Amino acid sequence: KENLQRTSIRPCSPQLSLRRYFADLIAIVSNRFKLCPAARHLAVYLLDLFMDRYDISVQQLHMVALSCLLLASKTHHKTFCHNHSATIVFNPGKFEEREDRVPKLETLNSLGCMSSMNLVLTKQGLLHMELLLLETFQWNLYLPTAAHFIEYYLPVAVNETDLHDGWPMVCMEKTMLYMSKYADYFLEVSLQDHAFLRFVPSLVAAACVASSRVILHLCPTWPPCLQCLSAYTWEQLLPSNKQKCPQSTAQSAQMVYPVQGQSMSLHQYMQLPNTINY
């Protein structure tokens, strides 16, 4: 229900060209404080909601973006389980952040972008901004994102009966590891591109899994168990899959993944070999 009733974003912000920059800023700070993906995705969604309604200075947008991340990191998130015709099930505390992981004021002020913008955050200023944001969002921060749903889909994203290039899988554990890596990457791609705002988060998460299965050459591409769990057919996933998974021309070789903390463009990532060697 929350998935389908989530506030839609047009998006039509006059500052839409800056969205990628602020999404990357939120991701950098999130990684520095080891925040969970759900907090990062919620922060970007809150920022999208704000930018869709207001036109403010770039300097103020820095404060808004960081305040959105602070709110998201403080929120006691819950796992959203989805089915179009079923009731959402909540698992309390799944995404609750530890207090020591909430970004500290001193660390935020030490960011390079803050000095370049001649911006200094204060406790009073952040508190005022957080209250403004809460009023804007009508005090409702329990908003589902694709990061919530991906944790629901991943446990069944690979099955022992799946075939790899027409042959039985030799190592289920290794395939699941690759699935998690690719799904996480596609999840981050969806966060950076505003084109995905027109899709509900459960569909985006399902498309991340489907795209990963395509890249990993798993058959069937969208098995009945995933269709039943997500309530999406393969045809329903195609529009968002086309956004995520352009055809790769890479040659078959050993699978490689980017080192944690190392940035890599989508083009570079899609040029990586796309065959599992056991």
C-alpha positions in Angstrom: 0.0 0.0 0.0 2.8 2.5 1.0 4.6 1.5 -2.2 1.7 2.4 -4.5 0.6 5.5 -2.5 4.1 7.0 -2.3 4.2 10.7 -3.3 4.9 10.9 -7.0 7.7 13.1 -8.3 7.3 14.8 -11.6 10.3 15.6 -11.7 10.3 19.3 -12.8 12.7 21.0 -10.5 14.6 23.9 -12.2 17.7 22.5 -10.5 17.3 19.0 -11.8 20.7 19.2 -13.4 22.2 19.4 -9.9 20.5 16.3 -8.7 23.3 13.9 -9.7 25.8 16.0 -7.8 23.8 16.0 -4.6 23.0 12.2 -4.9 26.7 11.6 -5.2 27.3 13.8 -2.2 24.8 11.9 -0.1 26.4 8.6 -1.3 29.9 9.8 -0.3 28.9 10.9 3.2 26.8 7.7 3.6 29.8 5.5 2.7 32.0 7.5 5.1 29.7 6.8 8.0 28.8 3.3 6.8 25.1 4.0 6.7 22.9 1.3 5.3 21.6 1.6 1.7 18.1 2.2 2.9 19.2 5.4 4.7 21.0 6.6 1.6 18.0 5.9 -0.7 15.6 7.5 1.7 17.8 10.6 1.9 17.9 11.0 -1.9 14.1 10.5 -2.1 13.5 13.2 0.5 15.8 15.5 -1.4 13.8 14.7 -4.6 10.6 15.6 -2.9 12.0 18.9 -1.6 13.6 19.9 -4.9 10.3 19.1 -6.7 8.5 21.7 -4.6 11.1 24.5 -4.0 13.7 26.5 -5.9 16.5 27.6 -3.5 20.1 28.6 -3.8 22.8 26.0 -4.4 24.4 26.8 -1.1 21.1 26.1 0.7 20.7 22.9 -1.3 23.9 21.6 0.4 22.3 22.1 3.8 19.0 20.5 2.6 20.8 17.5 1.2 22.8 16.9 4.4 19.8 17.4 6.5 17.9 14.8 4.5 20.7 12.4 5.2 20.7 13.2 8.9 16.9 12.6 9.1 17.2 9.3 7.1 20.1 8.1 9.3 18.1 8.9 12.5 14.9 7.2 11.3 14.1 3.8 12.6 13.7 2.2 9.2 11.7 -1.0 8.6 11.8 -3.6 5.9 8.9 -3.2 3.5 7.6 -6.5 2.1 5.5 -6.1 -1.0 2.7 -7.7 -3.0 0.2 -5.7 -5.0 -2.7 -7.5 -3.4 -1.3 -8.3 0.0 -0.7 -6.4 3.2 2.9 -5.1 3.7 4.8 -6.8 6.4 7.1 -4.9 8.6 10.3 -6.2 10.3 11.1 -3.6 13.0 14.6 -2.3 13.3 16.1 -3.8 10.1 17.5 -0.5 8.9 17.9 1.3 12.2 21.2 3.0 12.4 23.6 3.0 15.3 23.9 6.4 17.0 27.7 6.5 16.3 27.0 6.2 12.6 24.8 9.3 12.4 27.0 12.0 10.7 28.5 14.4 13.1 28.4 18.2 12.6 32.2 18.5 12.8 32.7 15.9 10.0 30.1 17.5 7.8 31.8 20.9 8.1 35.1 19.3 7.1 33.7 18.2 3.7 35.5 19.9 0.8 32.2 21.1 -0.7 31.4 23.0 2.5 34.5 25.1 2.3 34.2 25.7 -1.4 30.6 27.0 -0.9 31.8 29.0 2.1 29.1 27.2 4.2 29.3 26.4 7.9 26.7 24.2 9.5 25.5 24.9 13.0 23.4 22.8 15.4 20.7 25.5 15.4 20.7 25.8 11.6 20.5 22.0 11.1 17.7 21.7 13.7 15.7 24.4 12.0 16.2 22.7 8.6 15.2 19.3 9.9 12.0 20.8 11.4 11.3 22.5 8.1 11.8 19.2 6.2 9.6 17.3 8.6 6.8 19.8 8.2 7.3 19.6 4.4 7.0 15.8 4.6 4.1 16.0 7.1 6.3 14.2 9.6 6.1 11.0 7.6 9.6 9.5 6.9 8.4 5.8 6.7 8.7 5.9 2.9 9.6 2.7 0.9 12.6 2.8 -1.4 14.0 0.3 -3.8 16.7 -0.5 -1.1 14.0 -1.8 1.2 12.6 -4.1 -1.5 15.9 -5.4 -2.7 16.5 -7.1 0.6 13.2 -8.8 0.2 13.9 -10.1 -3.3 17.5 -11.2 -3.0 17.1 -14.3 -0.8 15.2 -15.9 -3.7 17.0 -14.2 -6.6 19.0 -17.4 -7.3 17.6 -20.9 -7.2 19.3 -24.3 -7.3 17.2 -25.2 -10.3 18.5 -22.2 -12.3 20.7 -22.9 -15.3 23.8 -21.0 -16.2 24.3 -20.9 -20.0 22.1 -23.9 -20.2 24.1 -25.9 -17.6 23.4 -26.6 -13.9 25.1 -24.3 -11.5 28.3 -25.6 -9.9 28.5 -23.2 -7.0 25.3 -21.7 -5.7 27.1 -19.6 -3.1 29.4 -18.0 -5.7 26.4 -17.2 -7.9 24.5 -15.6 -5.0 27.5 -13.5 -4.2 27.7 -12.2 -7.8 23.9 -11.6 -7.8 24.2 -9.5 -4.7 27.1 -7.5 -6.2 25.3 -6.8 -9.4 22.0 -6.0 -7.8 23.6 -3.5 -5.4 25.3 -1.8 -8.4 22.1 -1.5 -10.4 20.4 -0.2 -7.3 23.0 2.6 -7.1 22.5 3.3 -10.8 18.8 3.8 -10.2 19.6 6.2 -7.4 21.7 8.4 -9.6 19.4 8.7 -12.6 16.2 10.7 -12.1 14.5 8.8 -14.9 13.8 6.0 -12.4 11.6 8.3 -10.3 8.6 7.5 -12.6 8.7 3.9 -11.4 7.5 2.6 -8.0 10.4 1.3 -5.8 9.3 -2.3 -5.7 9.4 -2.3 -9.5 12.9 -0.8 -9.5 14.2 -3.4 -7.1 12.7 -6.2 -9.1 14.3 -4.8 -12.3 17.7 -4.7 -10.4 17.3 -8.4 -9.8 16.1 -9.2 -13.3 19.0 -7.2 -14.8 21.5 -9.1 -12.7 20.0 -12.4 -13.8 20.4 -11.3 -17.4 24.1 -10.3 -16.9 24.8 -13.6 -15.1 23.2 -15.6 -17.9 20.7 -17.3 -15.6 17.8 -19.2 -17.0 14.9 -18.7 -16.7 15.4 -15.0 -16.8 12.5 -14.2 -14.6 11.4 -17.4 -12.8 7.9 -18.0 -11.4 9.1 -17.7 -7.8 10.3 -14.1 -8.4 7.2 -13.2 -10.4 5.0 -14.5 -7.6 7.0 -12.7 -4.9 7.2 -9.4 -6.7 3.8 -9.6 -8.4 5.6 -8.3 -11.6 5.7 -10.1 -14.9 8.7 -9.9 -17.2 6.8 -7.6 -19.5 6.2 -5.2 -16.7 9.9 -5.0 -15.9 11.0 -4.2 -19.4 10.7 -0.4 -19.3 12.9 -0.1 -16.2 15.2 -2.9 -17.4 16.0 -0.9 -20.5 17.1 2.0 -18.3 19.4 -0.2 -16.4 20.9 -2.8 -18.6 22.2 -1.8 -22.1 23.5 -4.6 -24.2 27.1 -5.4 -23.3 29.6 -6.4 -25.9 32.3 -7.6 -23.4 34.1 -10.8 -24.1 33.6 -13.8 -21.7 36.2 -14.0 -19.0 36.6 -14.0 -15.2 34.1 -11.9 -13.3 35.6 -8.8 -11.7 34.0 -6.3 -9.3 35.0 -2.8 -8.4 37.0 -2.4 -5.1 34.9 -1.0 -2.3 35.2 2.8 -2.3 36.4 2.9 -5.9 34.2 4.8 -8.3 33.3 3.3 -11.7 31.0 4.6 -14.4 28.1 2.5 -15.8 29.9 2.3 -19.1 33.0 1.0 -17.5 31.0 -1.5 -15.4 29.0 -2.8 -18.3 32.3 -3.5 -20.2 33.3 -6.0 -17.6 33.2 -9.7 -18.6 29.7 -11.1 -18.1 30.3 -14.8 -17.7 30.9 -16.7 -14.5 33.9 -19.1 -14.5 33.7 -21.7 -11.8 
